[in-house]
């Protein structure tokens, strides 16, 4: 399993540093963060996004594609899981936590989720777009 090979402690340390800076410089109710205020994303969502990134990272990078990145993933989103039995065998070991991230196979495709998120998940189905480009 991928998570066993990632340094979750180091990731948590970096996350806590970022959250500390956020709370110091953009406290709730501040002029730049008025009510209703923006809240930092939960660690669980950030960690899940990192697991997706690392799973799909190639051993050797030959081409870099700049595209949409991680979008805020809320508590409701984290209740959804990817149904691995609906994935091709090559993707069976991909992380199963749903996050709003281009590397997540269910981003834009609720048909492979255990539940449909409250907020719309009708975005570009990136993996279908990439498959069309590759063909």
DSSP file (Angstrom, degrees, kcal/mol; ACC not computed):
  #  RESIDUE AA STRUCTURE BP1 BP2  ACC     N-H-->O    O-->H-N    N-H-->O    O-->H-N    TCO  KAPPA ALPHA  PHI   PSI    X-CA   Y-CA   Z-CA
    1    1 A X    >         0   0    0      0, 0.0     3,-0.8     0, 0.0     4,-0.4   0.000 360.0 360.0 360.0 138.1    0.0    0.0    0.0
    2    2 A X  G >>  +     0   0    0     91,-0.3     3,-2.3     1,-0.2     4,-0.5   0.880 360.0  63.7 -59.9 -44.2    1.3    3.4   -1.0
    3    3 A X  G >4 S+     0   0    0      1,-0.3     3,-1.0     2,-0.2    -1,-0.2   0.805  94.0  63.0 -55.5 -30.7    0.6    5.2    2.3
    4    4 A X  G <4 S+     0   0    0     -3,-0.8    -1,-0.3     1,-0.2    -2,-0.2   0.753 104.1  48.2 -65.4 -23.4    3.1    2.9    4.1
    5    5 A X  G <4 S+     0   0    0     -3,-2.3     2,-0.3    -4,-0.4    -1,-0.2   0.474  96.6  86.0 -97.5  -3.8    5.8    4.4    1.9
    6    6 A X  S << S-     0   0    0     -3,-1.0     2,-1.4    -4,-0.5     3,-0.2  -0.736  81.8-121.1 -99.1 148.1    4.9    8.0    2.5
    7    7 A X     >  +     0   0    0     -2,-0.3     4,-2.0     1,-0.2     5,-0.1  -0.682  33.9 174.1 -89.5  88.5    6.2   10.1    5.4
    8    8 A X  H  > S+     0   0    0     -2,-1.4     4,-2.6    -5,-0.2    -1,-0.2   0.830  76.2  57.6 -65.7 -33.2    2.9   11.1    7.0
    9    9 A X  H  > S+     0   0    0      2,-0.2     4,-2.2     1,-0.2    -1,-0.2   0.926 108.3  45.1 -64.5 -45.7    4.7   12.7   10.0
   10   10 A X  H  > S+     0   0    0      2,-0.2     4,-2.2     1,-0.2    -2,-0.2   0.898 113.5  50.8 -64.5 -39.9    6.7   15.0    7.8
   11   11 A X  H  X S+     0   0    0     -4,-2.0     4,-2.6     1,-0.2    -2,-0.2   0.913 110.3  49.5 -63.6 -42.4    3.6   15.9    5.8
   12   12 A X  H  X S+     0   0    0     -4,-2.6     4,-2.9     2,-0.2    -2,-0.2   0.891 108.7  52.9 -63.6 -40.4    1.7   16.6    9.0
   13   13 A X  H  X S+     0   0    0     -4,-2.2     4,-1.8     2,-0.2    -1,-0.2   0.927 111.9  45.2 -60.8 -45.5    4.5   18.9   10.2
   14   14 A X  H  X S+     0   0    0     -4,-2.2     4,-2.2     2,-0.2    -2,-0.2   0.916 113.1  51.2 -64.1 -43.2    4.4   20.9    7.0
   15   15 A X  H  X S+     0   0    0     -4,-2.6     4,-2.8     1,-0.2     5,-0.2   0.932 109.4  49.6 -59.2 -48.1    0.6   21.0    7.1
   16   16 A X  H  X S+     0   0    0     -4,-2.9     4,-2.4     1,-0.2    -1,-0.2   0.860 109.6  52.1 -62.6 -35.7    0.6   22.3   10.7
   17   17 A X  H  X S+     0   0    0     -4,-1.8     4,-2.1    -5,-0.2    -1,-0.2   0.917 111.6  46.3 -65.0 -43.2    3.1   25.0    9.8
   18   18 A X  H  X S+     0   0    0     -4,-2.2     4,-2.4     2,-0.2    -2,-0.2   0.922 113.3  48.6 -65.6 -44.3    1.0   26.2    6.9
   19   19 A X  H  X S+     0   0    0     -4,-2.8     4,-2.8     2,-0.2     5,-0.2   0.900 110.1  52.7 -63.8 -40.7   -2.2   26.2    9.1
   20   20 A X  H  X S+     0   0    0     -4,-2.4     4,-1.9    -5,-0.2    -1,-0.2   0.917 111.2  46.0 -60.3 -44.2   -0.3   28.1   11.8
   21   21 A X  H  X S+     0   0    0     -4,-2.1     4,-2.6     2,-0.2     5,-0.3   0.896 112.0  52.1 -65.6 -39.8    0.7   30.8    9.3
   22   22 A X  H  X S+     0   0    0     -4,-2.4     4,-3.0     1,-0.2    -2,-0.2   0.945 111.5  45.3 -60.4 -49.7   -2.8   30.9    7.8
   23   23 A X  H  < S+     0   0    0     -4,-2.8    -1,-0.2     1,-0.2    -2,-0.2   0.834 114.9  49.3 -66.3 -31.7   -4.4   31.4   11.3
   24   24 A X  H  < S+     0   0    0     -4,-1.9     3,-0.4    -5,-0.2    -1,-0.2   0.917 123.6  28.3 -71.8 -43.7   -1.8   34.1   12.2
   25   25 A X  H  < S+     0   0    0     -4,-2.6    -2,-0.2     1,-0.2    -3,-0.2   0.677 132.0  32.2 -97.0 -18.8   -2.1   36.1    9.0
   26   26 A X  S  < S+     0   0    0     -4,-3.0    -1,-0.2    -5,-0.3    -2,-0.1  -0.388  77.6 176.3-132.8  56.9   -5.7   35.4    8.0
   27   27 A X    >   -     0   0    0     -3,-0.4     3,-2.4     1,-0.1     6,-0.2  -0.251  45.9 -85.1 -63.7 152.5   -7.6   35.0   11.3
   28   28 A X  T 3  S+     0   0    0      1,-0.3     6,-0.2     9,-0.1    -1,-0.1  -0.324 117.9  20.1 -56.6 131.7  -11.4   34.5   11.1
   29   29 A X  T 3  S+     0   0    0      4,-2.1    -1,-0.3     1,-0.3     5,-0.2   0.349  91.1 137.1  89.1  -6.6  -13.1   37.9   10.9
   30   30 A X  B X  S-A   33   0A   0     -3,-2.4     3,-1.5     3,-0.5    -1,-0.3  -0.256  72.0-103.2 -68.2 162.4  -10.0   39.7    9.7
   31   31 A X  T >  S+     0   0    0      1,-0.3     3,-0.5     2,-0.2    -1,-0.1   0.874 125.4  43.1 -54.6 -40.3  -10.3   42.3    7.0
   32   32 A X  T 3  S+     0   0    0      1,-0.2    -1,-0.3    -7,-0.2    -4,-0.1   0.497 124.3  36.7 -85.8  -3.3   -8.9   39.9    4.4
   33   33 A X  B <  S+A   30   0A   0     -3,-1.5    -4,-2.1    -6,-0.2    -3,-0.5  -0.407  82.8 173.8-143.2  61.0  -10.9   37.0    5.8
   34   34 A X    <   -     0   0    0     -3,-0.5     2,-0.2    -5,-0.2    -4,-0.1  -0.195  41.5 -51.1 -71.2 163.6  -14.3   38.4    6.8
   35   35 A X  S    S+     0   0    0      1,-0.2    -1,-0.1    -6,-0.2     2,-0.1  -0.572 128.0  48.8 -72.7 136.8  -17.3   36.3    7.9
   36   36 A X  S    S-     0   0    0     -2,-0.2    -1,-0.2     1,-0.1    -2,-0.1   0.413 102.2-162.2 -71.1 128.8  -18.3   34.0    6.4
   37   37 A X        -     0   0    0     -4,-0.1     2,-0.3     1,-0.1    -2,-0.1  -0.379  20.4-109.1 -87.9 157.4  -14.6   33.2    6.5
   38   38 A X        -     0   0    0     -4,-0.1     2,-0.4    -2,-0.1    -1,-0.1  -0.651  35.1-155.5 -78.8 138.1  -12.4   30.9    4.5
   39   39 A X        -     0   0    0     -2,-0.3     3,-0.1   -11,-0.0    -1,-0.0  -0.906  20.7-105.9-116.4 144.2  -11.3   27.9    6.5
   40   40 A X        -     0   0    0     -2,-0.4     2,-0.1     1,-0.1     3,-0.1  -0.327  44.7 -99.7 -63.0 150.6   -8.2   25.8    5.8
   41   41 A X        -     0   0    0      1,-0.1    -1,-0.1     2,-0.1    33,-0.1  -0.420  44.8 -97.1 -70.2 146.4   -8.8   22.4    4.4
   42   42 A X     >  -     0   0    0     31,-0.4     4,-1.9     1,-0.1     3,-0.4  -0.244  26.0-119.5 -61.9 151.0   -8.8   19.4    6.8
   43   43 A X  H  > S+     0   0    0      1,-0.2     4,-3.1     2,-0.2     5,-0.3   0.892 112.7  61.0 -56.9 -40.9   -5.6   17.4    7.1
   44   44 A X  H  > S+     0   0    0      1,-0.2     4,-2.1     2,-0.2    -1,-0.2   0.881 106.1  45.7 -57.7 -39.8   -7.5   14.3    5.9
   45   45 A X  H  > S+     0   0    0     -3,-0.4     4,-2.2     2,-0.2    -1,-0.2   0.911 114.0  48.1 -70.2 -42.4   -8.3   15.9    2.6
   46   46 A X  H  X S+     0   0    0     -4,-1.9     4,-2.2     2,-0.2    -2,-0.2   0.911 113.1  48.1 -64.5 -42.0   -4.7   17.2    2.1
   47   47 A X  H  X S+     0   0    0     -4,-3.1     4,-2.3     2,-0.2    -2,-0.2   0.915 110.7  50.9 -65.3 -42.9   -3.3   13.8    2.9
   48   48 A X  H  X S+     0   0    0     -4,-2.1     4,-2.0    -5,-0.3    -1,-0.2   0.908 109.8  50.8 -61.3 -41.4   -5.7   12.0    0.6
   49   49 A X  H  X S+     0   0    0     -4,-2.2     4,-2.5     1,-0.2    -1,-0.2   0.908 109.6  50.5 -62.2 -42.1   -4.7   14.4   -2.2
   50   50 A X  H  X S+     0   0    0     -4,-2.2     4,-2.7     1,-0.2     5,-0.2   0.885 107.2  53.9 -64.1 -38.5   -1.0   13.7   -1.6
   51   51 A X  H  X S+     0   0    0     -4,-2.3     4,-2.1     2,-0.2    -1,-0.2   0.911 110.0  47.5 -62.5 -41.5   -1.7   10.0   -1.7
   52   52 A X  H  X S+     0   0    0     -4,-2.0     4,-1.9     2,-0.2    -2,-0.2   0.935 112.0  50.4 -63.2 -45.8   -3.3   10.4   -5.2
   53   53 A X  H  X S+     0   0    0     -4,-2.5     4,-0.8     1,-0.2    -2,-0.2   0.935 113.7  44.2 -57.8 -47.5   -0.4   12.6   -6.4
   54   54 A X  H  < S+     0   0    0     -4,-2.7     3,-0.4     1,-0.2    -1,-0.2   0.854 109.0  57.0 -69.4 -34.7    2.2   10.1   -5.3
   55   55 A X  H  < S+     0   0    0     -4,-2.1    -1,-0.2     1,-0.2    -2,-0.2   0.916 114.4  37.9 -61.8 -42.5    0.3    7.1   -6.6
   56   56 A X  H  < S+     0   0    0     -4,-1.9     2,-0.3    -5,-0.1    -1,-0.2   0.495  87.5 115.6 -90.1  -3.8    0.2    8.5  -10.1
   57   57 A X     <  -     0   0    0     -4,-0.8     2,-0.0    -3,-0.4     4,-0.0  -0.507  65.3-129.7 -68.9 125.4    3.7   10.1  -10.1
   58   58 A X        -     0   0    0     -2,-0.3     3,-0.2     1,-0.1    -1,-0.1  -0.347  12.1-120.9 -74.2 158.3    5.9    8.3  -12.7
   59   59 A X  S    S+     0   0    0      1,-0.3     2,-0.4    -2,-0.0    -1,-0.1   0.854 105.1  25.6 -63.7 -35.0    9.3    7.0  -11.9
   60   60 A X  S    S-     0   0    0      0, 0.0     2,-0.5     0, 0.0    -1,-0.3  -0.985  81.7-139.3-133.5 121.9   10.8    9.3  -14.5
   61   61 A X        +     0   0    0     -2,-0.4     3,-0.1    -3,-0.2    -4,-0.0  -0.704  30.2 162.6 -83.8 122.9    9.1   12.5  -15.6
   62   62 A X        +     0   0    0     -2,-0.5     2,-0.3     1,-0.4    -1,-0.2   0.622  68.0  23.2-110.2 -22.8    9.3   13.0  -19.3
   63   63 A X        -     0   0    0      2,-0.0     2,-0.5     0, 0.0    -1,-0.4  -0.995  64.9-149.0-147.1 136.7    6.6   15.6  -19.8
   64   64 A X        -     0   0    0     -2,-0.3     2,-0.5    -3,-0.1    -3,-0.0  -0.944  10.7-165.3-110.7 125.5    5.0   18.1  -17.5
   65   65 A X        -     0   0    0     -2,-0.5     2,-0.6     2,-0.0    -2,-0.0  -0.937   9.5-150.1-108.2 123.5    1.4   19.1  -18.0
   66   66 A X        +     0   0    0     -2,-0.5     2,-0.3     3,-0.0     3,-0.1  -0.846  39.0 137.9 -95.8 121.7    0.2   22.2  -16.2
   67   67 A X        -     0   0    0     -2,-0.6    35,-0.0     1,-0.1    -2,-0.0  -0.829  56.3 -43.5-148.6-177.5   -3.5   21.8  -15.4
   68   68 A X        -     0   0    0     -2,-0.3    34,-0.3     1,-0.1    -1,-0.1  -0.229  60.2-162.0 -54.4 143.1   -6.1   22.4  -12.7
   69   69 A X        -     0   0    0      1,-0.2    -1,-0.1    32,-0.1     2,-0.0  -0.216  38.8 -24.8-112.6-156.1   -4.9   21.3   -9.3
   70   70 A X        -     0   0    0     31,-0.1     2,-0.4    -2,-0.1    -1,-0.2  -0.281  54.7-159.4 -59.3 130.7   -6.5   20.5   -6.0
   71   71 A X        -     0   0    0     29,-3.5    29,-0.5    -3,-0.1    -1,-0.0  -0.886  41.1 -77.2-112.0 145.8   -9.9   22.1   -5.3
   72   72 A X        -     0   0    0     -2,-0.4     2,-0.5     1,-0.1    -1,-0.1  -0.123  45.7-157.9 -46.3 125.8  -11.2   22.4   -1.7
   73   73 A X        -     0   0    0    -31,-0.1   -31,-0.4    26,-0.0   -28,-0.1  -0.954  12.3-159.3-111.3 118.3  -12.5   19.1   -0.5
   74   74 A X     >  -     0   0    0     -2,-0.5     4,-1.7   -33,-0.1   -33,-0.0  -0.272  34.5 -90.6 -95.5-178.9  -15.0   19.4    2.4
   75   75 A X  T  4 S+     0   0    0      1,-0.2     4,-0.4     2,-0.2    -1,-0.1   0.876 125.2  52.1 -58.1 -40.8  -16.2   17.0    5.1
   76   76 A X  T >4 S+     0   0    0      1,-0.2     3,-1.6     2,-0.2     4,-0.4   0.917 105.9  54.1 -64.0 -42.3  -19.1   15.8    2.9
   77   77 A X  G >4 S+     0   0    0      1,-0.3     3,-1.8     2,-0.2    21,-0.3   0.889 100.7  60.8 -56.9 -39.4  -16.7   15.0    0.0
   78   78 A X  G 3< S+     0   0    0     -4,-1.7    -1,-0.3     1,-0.3    -2,-0.2   0.609  91.5  68.3 -68.4 -10.4  -14.6   12.9    2.3
   79   79 A X  G <  S+     0   0    0     -3,-1.6     2,-0.3    -4,-0.4    -1,-0.3   0.680  86.6  85.6 -78.4 -17.5  -17.5   10.5    3.0
   80   80 A X    <   -     0   0    0     -3,-1.8    18,-1.7    -4,-0.4     2,-0.3  -0.625  60.0-169.1 -88.6 143.5  -17.4    9.3   -0.6
   81   81 A X  B     -B   97   0B   0     -2,-0.3    33,-2.2    16,-0.2     2,-0.4  -0.917  26.6-110.7-126.4 154.0  -15.1    6.5   -1.7
   82   82 A X  B     -C  113   0C   0     14,-3.4     2,-1.3    -2,-0.3    31,-0.2  -0.718  27.7-127.8 -85.0 132.1  -14.1    5.3   -5.1
   83   83 A X    >   -     0   0    0     29,-3.3     3,-2.3    -2,-0.4     4,-0.2  -0.676  21.7-166.9 -82.9  96.7  -15.5    1.9   -6.0
   84   84 A X  G >  S+     0   0    0     -2,-1.3     3,-1.6     1,-0.3    -1,-0.2   0.750  80.8  69.5 -60.1 -25.6  -12.3    0.1   -7.1
   85   85 A X  G 3  S+     0   0    0      1,-0.3    -1,-0.3    -3,-0.1     4,-0.1   0.683  96.7  54.9 -68.1 -14.5  -14.3   -2.8   -8.6
   86   86 A X  G <  S+     0   0    0     -3,-2.3    -1,-0.3    26,-0.2     2,-0.2   0.454  94.6  88.1 -94.2  -1.9  -15.4   -0.3  -11.3
   87   87 A X  S <  S-     0   0    0     -3,-1.6     5,-0.1    -4,-0.2     2,-0.0  -0.580  89.0 -96.9 -94.4 157.4  -11.9    0.6  -12.2
   88   88 A X    >   -     0   0    0     -2,-0.2     3,-2.1     1,-0.1     4,-0.4  -0.358  42.2-105.4 -65.2 155.8   -9.6   -1.1  -14.8
   89   89 A X  G >  S+     0   0    0      1,-0.3     3,-1.3     2,-0.2     4,-0.3   0.825 119.3  62.5 -53.4 -34.7   -7.2   -3.6  -13.2
   90   90 A X  G 3  S+     0   0    0      1,-0.3    -1,-0.3     2,-0.1     3,-0.2   0.728 110.0  40.1 -65.3 -20.5   -4.3   -1.2  -13.7
   91   91 A X  G X  S+     0   0    0     -3,-2.1     3,-2.0     1,-0.1    -1,-0.3   0.308  81.4 106.7-109.3   7.1   -5.9    1.3  -11.4
   92   92 A X  T <  S+     0   0    0     -3,-1.3    -1,-0.1    -4,-0.4    -2,-0.1   0.795  82.0  48.2 -59.5 -29.7   -7.3   -1.2   -8.8
   93   93 A X  T 3  S+     0   0    0     -4,-0.3   -91,-0.3    -3,-0.2    -1,-0.3   0.350  83.7 121.2 -94.1   6.8   -4.6   -0.1   -6.2
   94   94 A X  S <  S-     0   0    0     -3,-2.0   -42,-0.1     1,-0.1   -10,-0.1  -0.315  81.0 -81.6 -64.6 152.8   -5.2    3.6   -6.7
   95   95 A X        -     0   0    0    -44,-0.2    -1,-0.1     1,-0.1    -2,-0.0  -0.254  36.3-151.9 -55.0 143.6   -6.3    5.5   -3.5
   96   96 A X        +     0   0    0     -3,-0.1   -14,-3.4     2,-0.1     2,-0.3   0.543  60.7 106.0 -99.2  -8.3  -10.0    5.1   -2.8
   97   97 A X  B    S-B   81   0B   0    -16,-0.2     2,-0.4   -49,-0.1   -16,-0.2  -0.581  70.8-127.5 -74.4 128.8  -10.6    8.3   -1.0
   98   98 A X        +     0   0    0    -18,-1.7     2,-0.3    -2,-0.3   -18,-0.2  -0.620  38.0 162.9 -76.9 131.0  -12.5   10.9   -3.1
   99   99 A X        -     0   0    0     -2,-0.4     2,-1.8     2,-0.2     5,-0.1  -0.969  49.1-107.3-140.4 157.0  -10.9   14.3   -3.3
  100  100 A X  S    S+     0   0    0    -29,-0.5   -29,-3.5    -2,-0.3     2,-0.3  -0.619  76.6 120.2 -86.0  82.7  -11.4   17.2   -5.8
  101  101 A X  S >  S-     0   0    0     -2,-1.8     3,-2.1   -31,-0.2     6,-0.3  -0.997  73.2-121.5-149.9 140.5   -8.1   16.7   -7.6
  102  102 A X  T 3  S+     0   0    0     -2,-0.3    25,-0.1     1,-0.3     5,-0.1   0.783 112.6  57.8 -56.5 -29.4   -7.2   15.9  -11.2
  103  103 A X  T 3  S+     0   0    0    -54,-0.1     2,-0.6     3,-0.0    -1,-0.3   0.598  84.8  94.1 -79.1 -10.4   -5.4   12.8  -10.0
  104  104 A X  S X  S-     0   0    0     -3,-2.1     3,-1.8     1,-0.1    -3,-0.1  -0.741  71.5-146.9 -85.2 121.0   -8.5   11.4   -8.4
  105  105 A X  T 3  S+     0   0    0     -2,-0.6    -1,-0.1     1,-0.3    22,-0.1   0.726  96.5  53.0 -61.6 -22.1  -10.3    9.1  -11.0
  106  106 A X  T >  S+     0   0    0     -7,-0.1     3,-2.3     2,-0.1     2,-0.8   0.464  73.9 118.3 -94.1  -1.3  -13.7   10.1   -9.6
  107  107 A X  T <  S+     0   0    0     -3,-1.8    19,-0.5    -6,-0.3    -7,-0.1  -0.545  95.6   4.9 -68.0 109.7  -13.2   13.9   -9.9
  108  108 A X  T 3  S+     0   0    0     -2,-0.8     2,-0.3    13,-0.2    -1,-0.3   0.397 121.3  82.9  94.5  -0.8  -15.9   14.8  -12.3
  109  109 A X    X   +     0   0    0     -3,-2.3     3,-1.2     1,-0.1    13,-0.1  -0.717  43.8 170.6-139.6  85.9  -17.4   11.3  -12.4
  110  110 A X  G >   +     0   0    0     -2,-0.3     3,-1.9     1,-0.2    -1,-0.1   0.625  65.7  85.7 -70.1 -12.9  -19.7   10.5   -9.6
  111  111 A X  G 3  S+     0   0    0      1,-0.3    -1,-0.2    -5,-0.0    -5,-0.1   0.705  90.9  47.3 -65.3 -17.5  -20.8    7.2  -11.2
  112  112 A X  G <  S+     0   0    0     -3,-1.2   -29,-3.3    -6,-0.1    -1,-0.3   0.251  95.5  98.1-106.4  13.7  -17.8    5.4   -9.6
  113  113 A X  B <  S-C   82   0C   0     -3,-1.9   -31,-0.2   -31,-0.2     3,-0.1  -0.663  75.8-130.1 -98.8 155.8  -18.4    6.8   -6.1
  114  114 A X  S    S+     0   0    0    -33,-2.2     2,-0.3    -2,-0.2   -32,-0.1   0.712  96.5   9.0 -73.4 -21.0  -20.1    5.1   -3.2
  115  115 A X  S    S-     0   0    0    -34,-0.3     2,-0.5    -5,-0.1    -1,-0.2  -0.981  81.3-110.5-155.0 152.0  -22.2    8.3   -2.8
  116  116 A X        -     0   0    0     -2,-0.3     4,-0.1    -3,-0.1    -5,-0.0  -0.747  39.9-118.7 -86.4 126.7  -22.7   11.5   -4.7
  117  117 A X        -     0   0    0     -2,-0.5     4,-0.2     1,-0.1   -40,-0.1  -0.255  16.2-122.4 -62.0 151.4  -21.2   14.6   -3.0
  118  118 A X  S    S+     0   0    0      2,-0.1     2,-0.2     3,-0.0    -1,-0.1   0.914  99.2  64.2 -61.5 -43.8  -23.6   17.3   -1.9
  119  119 A X  S    S-     0   0    0      1,-0.1    -2,-0.1     2,-0.0     0, 0.0  -0.598 109.7 -85.4 -81.0 145.2  -21.6   19.9   -4.0
  120  120 A X        -     0   0    0     -2,-0.2    -1,-0.1     1,-0.1    -2,-0.1  -0.120  34.8-173.1 -51.6 138.5  -21.6   19.3   -7.7
  121  121 A X        +     0   0    0     -4,-0.2     2,-1.5    -3,-0.1   -13,-0.2  -0.008  47.7 121.4-117.2  23.6  -19.0   16.9   -9.1
  122  122 A X        +     0   0    0    -13,-0.1     2,-0.2   -15,-0.1   -13,-0.1  -0.568  38.4 129.4 -91.8  73.4  -19.9   17.6  -12.7
  123  123 A X  S    S-     0   0    0     -2,-1.5     2,-0.1     1,-0.2    -2,-0.1  -0.508  71.1 -56.2-111.1-178.6  -16.5   18.9  -13.9
  124  124 A X        -     0   0    0     -2,-0.2     2,-1.7     1,-0.1    -1,-0.2  -0.421  50.5-127.2 -59.1 131.1  -14.4   17.9  -16.8
  125  125 A X    >>  -     0   0    0      1,-0.2     4,-2.0    -2,-0.1     3,-0.7  -0.653  31.1-172.6 -82.3  87.2  -13.8   14.2  -16.7
  126  126 A X  H 3> S+     0   0    0     -2,-1.7     4,-2.9   -19,-0.5     5,-0.2   0.842  76.6  54.5 -55.8 -41.3  -10.0   14.6  -17.0
  127  127 A X  H 3> S+     0   0    0      1,-0.2     4,-2.1     2,-0.2    -1,-0.3   0.876 109.0  48.9 -66.7 -34.5   -9.2   11.0  -17.5
  128  128 A X  H <> S+     0   0    0     -3,-0.7     4,-2.2     2,-0.2    -1,-0.2   0.911 111.7  50.3 -66.3 -40.8  -11.6   10.7  -20.4
  129  129 A X  H  X S+     0   0    0     -4,-2.0     4,-2.0     1,-0.2    -2,-0.2   0.918 111.3  47.7 -61.9 -44.7  -10.0   13.8  -21.9
  130  130 A X  H  X S+     0   0    0     -4,-2.9     4,-2.4     1,-0.2    -1,-0.2   0.892 109.8  53.1 -64.0 -39.9   -6.5   12.4  -21.5
  131  131 A X  H  X S+     0   0    0     -4,-2.1     4,-1.6    -5,-0.2    -1,-0.2   0.902 108.7  49.7 -62.8 -40.7   -7.6    9.0  -23.0
  132  132 A X  H  < S+     0   0    0     -4,-2.2    -1,-0.2     1,-0.2    -2,-0.2   0.903 111.0  49.7 -64.6 -40.2   -9.0   10.8  -26.1
  133  133 A X  H  < S+     0   0    0     -4,-2.0    -2,-0.2     1,-0.2    -1,-0.2   0.896 110.1  50.8 -64.1 -39.9   -5.7   12.8  -26.4
  134  134 A X  H  <        0   0    0     -4,-2.4    -1,-0.2     1,-0.3    -2,-0.2   0.797 360.0 360.0 -69.6 -29.1   -3.7    9.6  -26.2
  135  135 A X     <        0   0    0     -4,-1.6    -1,-0.3    -5,-0.2    -2,-0.2   0.482 360.0 360.0 -75.2 360.0   -5.7    7.8  -28.9
